[in-house]
Amino acid sequence: MNLNELQDLINEELQWRKKEIERLWSSMEYFHEDGLGKIHDSIIKAIILLIYSHWEGFIKKTGKIYFKYVSSLGIKTIELNSNFQSFSCKTSINSFISKSSPNNQSWKISDIDHLRNEINNKINSPFYINIDLEKEKSKSIVDTKDNLNTDVFKNIITELGLHLYIAYNNDEDLKIIQNFQTFNKNKTFLHQVLDHTLLSCRNHIAHGNKNNQNKILDQNKLQYLRDFIYLLMNHFRDDIFEFSEQQLFLEANQPARLLYVTQKEVEISNNIQNIIRNYQQINIIGIPQPDTAQIPIIINTKPSLFSRIKNFFQRV
């Protein structure tokens, strides 16, 4: 796999996922009128499930693409960052532990010596992992645990050798957490967006619970959540692109890595604040109400609900 192939694969992953969300989003806006509330609410629930699905799917697939790219370069494992070295040794260590008798209080020196030689051989050999990008259910690499919350996301970032930005761990008043009665819980940016909002909504819906104003977002807050998830996905992609293009996965390139993540910290912090400001402006200014004196009275010209649904699906 070359650099262009990596970029094309990841861009394609991001684009088709966003397109699916936006198509369903357009249907939500189409049915956002009096008398169509139940359809509108049902679509909101579907969008929440779809956003989570594509959040988890994108991180999982993109991480595997990145590992496959680094693996294809034939670089010695010892020249890579420590995460690749640790990952390369993981299989040997797990195998060593699994073959050991649980009744043994200590291992034989010969067994430990064999493990040490095996690890040394792997460290000094080209980094290689056999990755099948089509095996969606494989959890040996980039395991989201079917529950991509803050802790799991942090583990994946560490496994890939990417950077966990300070802005993600900062406490933020996102004006969204209050909807979920989580005042005493962790208030970092990631916890509010993922655990307290996206996962909370997704689990409430997936478990077949009834609509609840404390668990189902309104359209404005759903847009707020969507923008934050897009931000996380975009920056995850950008990091993989930069780490791949500049080979920031090499131990020798740590100074360049430090420079990049320092600049990226400022960019991410600014992007988060911009989304917060945009949301605050929408809610402070509100949607202007039409002047009823200027609106002519029209009687019996509105299409039936059935006709409108039919027209919508003809447009899609």
Helices and strands as residue ranges (DSSP letters): H 3-30, H 37-72, G 77-79, H 82-99, H 109-123, H 150-160, H 166-169, G 177-180, H 189-190, I 191-199, H 200-206, H 219-245, G 251-253, H 254-285, G 292-294, H 305-315
